[in-house]
Amino acid sequence: MIEKVKAYGELFRVHNLLGTALGVLAGALLVGTELNLQVIVAIASAVSIAAAGYAINDYFDVEIDRINKPERPLPSGRISPQAAYNSALLLFVIGSLLPLVVGPITTAFAIANAVLMYHYSKTLKRKGFIGNLTVAFSTSATIFYGALAVLEKLGKLDEIFYIIPVVVLTFTLTLAREVVKGIEDYYGDKENSVKTLAVLMGPKKAALAALLLTVSCIPLIALSYMWTRLGTIFLALTSTGALLSIFSIVKVLRSNDPISEAAKARRITKIAMFLGIMAILLDRLLSLAFFRY
């Protein structure tokens, strides 16, 4: 029983779900000042859809994972593909229905994301850069979703405009990470005709694309700082994360084994993304605690 629970925890990427929940909370705090019902509902909805997305991804990727990640729950036989598929569908439905208590626009956004995640795993992932764009959108959507839930309930949807720089920043760094991940998975993706940038252009050119994306995060950080309520804590932490990511991708470009080096760069860009979310939360929570805004 314990082993089965652990296997489902791996399937749903529980550690990543924490990032999803924090992303929604960060978005909510960018436009609001409290943890209320609509924020809790938005977090539960986003976590359900994200968990479903991970499960359905493993279902459609089981053959690729036999090469790239044979220790995963499905290729290792710890969870059957049908069980993963059924759990994904259930979580997609739960995540799509929960925001009905918030409003129709938030609900429509949740449903659209659920449908997108399903089709990403089924077909879009194998279309290379389109798949990368889809993941970047769904990740940055967590911040947008948290803000949307708060603003729809308040009747202030026009204020969603003010968080766009932060959403674009998240989108760009996630896209860079996805390109790096494609370098890491180069052999398995090539074997299964997954058209990532690394497969189409080669690992080194894909690393250059990832580097350009990461460098573009620097002006986006400055714009987010100037455009939103965010202050110096946000500026310091996000800049640190971006610089670490840049240095790690430069190492991929210089390495004689860019595929192995890409695994390290992917981990660092993931840490940078977590730093960014924590930067928003810390900045907003301290502002609320000391300045009440």
Sequence and secondary structure as in RCSB ss.txt:
>XXXX:A:sequence
MIEKVKAYGELFRVHNLLGTALGVLAGALLVGTELNLQVIVAIASAVSIAAAGYAINDYFDVEIDRINKPERPLP
SGRISPQAAYNSALLLFVIGSLLPLVVGPITTAFAIANAVLMYHYSKTLKRKGFIGNLTVAFSTSATIFYGALAV
LEKLGKLDEIFYIIPVVVLTFTLTLAREVVKGIEDYYGDKENSVKTLAVLMGPKKAALAALLLTVSCIPLIALSY
MWTRLGTIFLALTSTGALLSIFSIVKVLRSNDPISEAAKARRITKIAMFLGIMAILLDRLLSLAFFRY
>XXXX:A:secstr
 HHHHHHHHHHTTHHHHHHHHHHHHHHHHHH SS  HHHHHHHHHHHHHHHHHHHHHHHHTHHHHHHH TTSTTT
TTSS HHHHHHHHHHHHHHHHHGGGGT HHHHHHHHHHHHHHHHHHHTGGGGTHHHHHHHHHHHHHHHHHHHHHH
HHHHT GGGGGGGHHHHHHHHHHHHHHHHHHHHHTHHHHHHTT   HHHHH HHHHHHHHHHHHHTHHHHHHHHH
HHSS  HHHHHHHHHHHHHHHHHHHHHHH S HHHHHHHHHHHHHHHHHHHHHHHHHHHHHHHHHH  
